[in-house]
Amino acid sequence: MLEEVGLEYETHPINIMEDDQFAPDFLKISPNNKIPAIVDRDTGQSVMETGAILMYLADKTGKFMVKDGPEYWETIEWLMWQMGGFGPMLGQAHHFLRFNPEVSEYASNRYGTETRRLYGVLDKRLEGRDYIVGDYSIADIAAWPWASRFEWQNIDLNEFPNVKRWYVDIASRPAVIAGCKVPKDVGPIPMPA
Ligand SMILES: N[C@@H](CCC(=O)N[C@@H](CS)C(=O)NCC(=O)O)C(=O)O
């Protein structure tokens, strides 16, 4: 989002494997000890939670979210869908399908099934639409990074052709390519076969 809106920014990597997220200075801006969080140096406002950060930056810059009307609420709807479903469920799939596949058959099945269901919902939503709501928006910006881990989730994007088209299209955006290298370059963006 910061690359897309073109604001200058400085990153402060938080290594969650080394418990940086519990440092008192970080907890002041992110009391739930989760990344990401931002501080707006223009105003002093700090914001935690991805959805709130995206809304804050859209509001500050007037980009990637309409101001009112039905499309405003649809954007909120799909942002909340990501925050409550696509993000957390796919996050659990990473734990139980990718990192600890043997630990619990129940958990692997549950999150694997839920992940496929959510991809199905997104595929249906993208039928006949270029983006999740209207033009490219914070709804897409919130969801796309989770889809970029389709391999970790045992998802073949060919089974979800509308998601595949949407995913490949967004993957070519210069801001997305640049943003995927922040805070460090972890290699090329995964592309479906
Ligand atoms: N609802 C939060 C979730 C963020 C989240 O789960 N962050 C994880 C990394 S992906 C984290 O900071 N974990 C550290 C911890 O739980 O201590 C958001 O969307 O911003």
The ligand as a Tripos MOL2 file, in Angstrom:
@<TRIPOS>MOLECULE
LIG
   20    19     1     0     0
SMALL
NO_CHARGES

@<TRIPOS>ATOM
      1 N1         -5.1460   -9.1070   12.4100 N.3       1 LIG1
      2 C1         -3.7460   -8.7800   12.2630 C.3       1 LIG1
      3 C2         -2.9440  -10.0590   12.2570 C.3       1 LIG1
      4 C3         -1.4850   -9.7910   12.0970 C.3       1 LIG1
      5 C4         -0.6670  -11.0250   12.4170 C.2       1 LIG1
      6 O1         -1.2030  -12.1390   12.6220 O.2       1 LIG1
      7 N2          0.6440  -10.8570   12.5050 N.am      1 LIG1
      8 C5          1.5300  -11.9530   12.8610 C.3       1 LIG1
      9 C6          2.5400  -12.2050   11.7570 C.3       1 LIG1
     10 S1          1.7510  -12.6360   10.2380 S.3       1 LIG1
     11 C7          2.3180  -11.5750   14.1050 C.2       1 LIG1
     12 O2          2.6850  -10.4170   14.2690 O.2       1 LIG1
     13 N3          2.5750  -12.5200   15.0150 N.am      1 LIG1
     14 C8          3.3640  -12.2640   16.1780 C.3       1 LIG1
     15 C9          2.7820  -12.8510   17.4250 C.2       1 LIG1
     16 O3          1.6610  -13.4020   17.3620 O.co2     1 LIG1
     17 O4          3.4090  -12.7450   18.4920 O.co2     1 LIG1
     18 C10        -3.5130   -7.9710   10.9770 C.2       1 LIG1
     19 O5         -4.1390   -8.3290    9.9660 O.co2     1 LIG1
     20 O6         -2.7420   -7.0010   10.9780 O.co2     1 LIG1
@<TRIPOS>BOND
     1     1     2 1
     2     2     3 1
     3     2    18 1
     4     3     4 1
     5     4     5 1
     6     5     6 2
     7     5     7 1
     8     7     8 1
     9     8     9 1
    10     8    11 1
    11     9    10 1
    12    11    12 2
    13    11    13 1
    14    13    14 1
    15    14    15 1
    16    15    16 2
    17    15    17 1
    18    18    19 2
    19    18    20 1
@<TRIPOS>SUBSTRUCTURE
     1 LIG1         1 GROUP 0 **** ****
